């Protein structure tokens, strides 16, 4: 039995799950208007281990959502994950935050575009096919009416920036799924287990989150 603790704090959603052989056993999460990661993260970890009767010594790895996302949220999640890995002597696994978000979408055909709000009309995004294979790498972009116009198949957008996306992404083949959806540790379970099986681990001492911020450079006056 492979128990992996998954931590997702890249957005307003403070989320923790315990997975057994790639399947979620229990998840705790809360998405508040403000960020409650510092107060809730360790509480959720303790609650999950207590309710499942799993000790920290039973954990085989810690997985953390690596970004992009909130600077503060990512720092808290990664610091916690690294501390646990160091103390327990177990591997650290990192998972792409947008890949985690894309897992919430199930479609037979078309493209999946997970988006996370950055600021104003800016978003962090990536593109996946219907089988959740990444076909366009994570990028930071400013949404305009020309965004994704080259895509003729059905495009499914998911994330926390649906309202502003709807103002410019108006093609008939564009579909917005739900109003606000955050990435969750629940969808990390299968992804982190796959990486564990492949021994795809991070260096606990040197791993840093993928911030992908400050991507717009102002022109000099």
Secondary structure, DSSP 8 states (H G I E B T S, - for coil): --EEEEEE-SSSEEEEEEEETTEEEEEEEEE-SS--HHHHHHHHHHHHHHHHT--GGGEEEEEEE--SS-HHHHHHHHHHHHHHHHHHT-EEEEE-HHHHHHTT---SSSEEEEEEEEETTEEEEEEEETT--EEEEEEEEE--TTTTTT--S-EEEEES-HHHHHTT---TTEEE-SS-----GGGHHHHHHHHHHTT--B-TTT---------------
